[in-house]
């Protein structure tokens, strides 16, 4: 074939490719499929992944003999899931899993390992930097427990200064003892000075350490009043001392840095919490697990 013929054919081929490229419609953002948000994903998979504590009785605990989750937080999580499914028009199953409070939950940046935490998380300004909260679903008093044999601690404002106080790691009780706790709308009176803070994985672990004997591992434990009451009801050798130190608002939490947009799920669950307040469901669950209604801020 003559050389000019080869060049002509090659030129035609190049022109055809250019024309084909020019004929394609430019890709725009509107042509891309919309990114799925978390509520849509829950609807699609029919599962709501929930983190809580497996050893925080009566709020939440796992019964290994039966493979069941029990507790106030568990009942709240189950009810929220059921109502969410009704709203979406699909069956949604709660998938409750234990995640360590200090290292997995309150550290934030959950990296999409679960959708939300129903674990009696106190709403504080520092946590609001990491989490988006629903309206509080109940309020719990913070109290001090000592060993049942203790006779030296009568006034927590004076008798625990410089003493060893066991707490759950990463809790507001640890912040209180270190003098760094702030709760919007609450006046915190730091009545315990220079406490030696002894942290454990959970509040119940702290109570177990106190139960070993007066002053053996710690001189007192600071945790939620219902947790102390339940521990005593289960035969734990401890007792409450003094009045509660403050009340704290507890809410369902969502990761503010989630890799998938979760605001639609936050809004849906927040609305459900408001409904459960209005129709008395939260009050009934509180009566069941705590023997009184602690779902209002003035209780």
SVG drawing of the C-alpha trace seen along z (x, -y; Angstrom):
<svg xmlns="http://www.w3.org/2000/svg" viewBox="-49 -26 54 47">
<polyline fill="none" stroke="black" stroke-width="0.4" points="0.0,0.0 1.4,-3.5 2.6,-5.5 0.0,-8.3 -2.7,-5.7 -1.5,-4.5 -1.3,-8.1 -4.9,-8.8 -6.3,-5.7 -4.5,-6.5 -5.8,-10.0 -9.4,-8.8 -9.0,-6.4 -7.7,-9.3 -10.6,-11.6 -13.1,-8.8 -11.7,-8.4 -11.8,-12.2 -15.4,-12.4 -16.4,-9.5 -14.8,-11.2 -16.4,-14.5 -19.8,-12.9 -19.8,-11.6 -21.8,-13.6 -19.7,-15.2 -20.1,-13.5 -21.6,-15.7 -22.2,-15.3 -25.9,-15.0 -25.3,-11.9 -23.6,-10.1 -25.8,-7.9 -26.7,-9.6 -24.6,-8.4 -26.7,-6.3 -27.2,-7.7 -27.3,-5.6 -31.1,-5.6 -31.4,-4.2 -28.8,-1.6 -30.7,-0.5 -33.8,-0.2 -32.1,1.8 -30.4,4.3 -33.1,4.5 -30.6,4.3 -29.8,1.5 -26.4,2.0 -26.3,0.9 -23.3,0.7 -23.8,1.0 -22.2,2.5 -22.5,6.1 -21.8,5.5 -23.7,2.5 -26.7,3.9 -29.5,2.8 -28.9,0.6 -27.6,3.4 -26.0,6.8 -25.6,10.0 -26.8,13.3 -24.4,15.9 -26.5,18.8 -29.4,17.8 -27.6,15.7 -29.9,12.8 -29.4,9.1 -31.4,7.5 -31.8,4.1 -33.3,0.7 -31.0,-0.4 -31.7,2.8 -35.5,2.3 -35.1,-1.2 -32.9,-0.1 -35.4,2.7 -38.4,0.3 -36.6,-2.4 -35.7,0.3 -39.3,1.6 -40.7,-2.0 -38.1,-2.8 -39.1,0.3 -42.8,-0.8 -41.8,-4.2 -39.8,-2.7 -42.5,-0.1 -40.0,2.8 -38.9,5.1 -35.8,3.9 -33.9,6.1 -31.7,4.7 -28.2,6.1 -26.8,5.3 -23.1,5.8 -20.7,5.0 -18.0,2.4 -15.6,1.2 -16.7,-2.1 -13.4,-3.9 -11.5,-2.6 -14.3,-1.9 -17.3,-4.1 -16.4,-7.4 -13.1,-7.7 -15.3,-8.5 -14.5,-7.9 -16.3,-4.5 -15.3,-3.9 -18.7,-2.6 -18.5,0.4 -22.0,-0.3 -24.8,-2.8 -25.4,-4.2 -24.8,-3.8 -27.6,-3.1 -25.5,-3.0 -26.6,-5.7 -24.1,-8.2 -24.1,-11.6 -24.3,-14.6 -21.4,-16.9 -19.8,-19.7 -16.6,-17.7 -18.6,-14.7 -20.7,-16.9 -17.5,-17.6 -17.4,-13.8 -21.1,-12.8 -24.5,-13.9 -27.1,-13.2 -30.8,-12.6 -32.9,-14.4 -32.1,-12.7 -34.2,-9.6 -33.6,-9.7 -31.6,-11.3 -29.6,-9.5 -28.2,-10.7 -24.5,-10.1 -23.6,-8.7 -20.9,-7.3 -20.8,-3.7 -18.6,-2.4 -18.1,1.1 -20.8,2.4 -18.4,2.6 -17.1,-1.0 -17.7,-3.4 -15.3,-6.1 -17.1,-7.7 -20.2,-9.6 -19.8,-13.0 -18.5,-12.6 -17.6,-16.3 -14.9,-15.7 -14.3,-12.0 -13.1,-11.0 -10.5,-13.7 -7.3,-12.1 -8.9,-8.6 -8.9,-5.9 -12.1,-6.1 -12.7,-3.4 -14.6,-4.3 -15.3,-3.1 -12.7,-4.4 -13.9,-7.1 -16.9,-8.0 -18.2,-11.3 -17.5,-10.1 -13.8,-10.0 -14.2,-13.5 -15.9,-14.7 -13.2,-13.3 -10.5,-15.1 -12.5,-18.3 -13.1,-18.6 -16.8,-17.6 -19.2,-20.1 -22.9,-19.5 -24.9,-22.1 -27.4,-23.7 -26.0,-21.9 -23.9,-23.3 -21.2,-20.8 -19.9,-21.1 -16.5,-19.4 -16.8,-18.3 -14.1,-15.6 -10.6,-16.9 -7.4,-15.2 -9.1,-11.8 -6.8,-9.0 -8.7,-7.8 -8.6,-4.1 -10.2,-3.3 -11.5,0.1 -13.1,1.2 -16.7,0.9 -18.6,-0.6 -19.5,3.0 -15.8,3.9 -15.2,1.0 -17.9,2.2 -16.5,5.7 -13.2,4.2 -14.9,2.4 -16.6,5.6 -13.3,7.2 -13.2,5.4 -13.1,1.9 -10.0,0.2 -8.6,3.3 -8.6,1.9 -10.5,-1.3 -12.2,-3.3 -15.3,-4.1 -16.9,-3.9 -18.6,-6.6 -21.2,-5.6 -24.9,-5.9 -27.3,-5.4 -29.3,-2.7 -26.1,-0.8 -25.2,-0.8 -28.8,0.1 -28.8,3.1 -25.4,4.2 -26.7,4.2 -29.9,6.0 -27.7,8.7 -26.0,9.3 -23.0,7.0 -21.4,6.0 -21.6,2.2 -23.9,-0.6 -24.8,-4.1 -23.5,-7.0 -24.6,-10.6 -27.0,-12.3 -26.5,-12.1 -23.9,-14.6 -25.7,-15.7 -28.1,-14.5 -26.9,-13.9 -28.9,-13.7 -28.4,-10.5 -28.9,-10.2 -28.4,-8.0 -25.2,-8.9 -24.1,-8.9 -20.6,-9.3 -20.1,-12.9 -17.3,-11.7 -19.1,-8.8 -18.0,-8.0 -21.6,-7.8 -24.2,-10.6 -26.1,-9.7 -28.2,-12.8 -31.4,-11.3 -31.1,-8.4 -30.4,-10.9 -33.5,-12.8 -35.7,-9.6 -34.4,-8.2 -34.7,-11.7 -38.3,-11.8 -38.9,-8.3 -37.4,-9.3 -39.8,-12.3 -42.7,-10.0 -41.7,-7.5 -41.6,-10.4 -45.0,-11.7 -46.8,-8.3 -45.3,-7.2 -43.2,-4.3 -40.0,-5.6 -41.6,-6.2 -43.0,-2.6 -39.6,-1.2 -38.0,-3.3 -40.5,-2.1 -39.9,1.5 -36.1,1.3 -35.5,-1.4 -38.7,-1.3 -39.3,-4.9 -39.6,-7.4 -36.3,-9.1 -37.1,-10.2 -37.6,-13.8 -34.9,-16.3 -36.3,-17.4 -36.5,-13.8"/>
</svg>
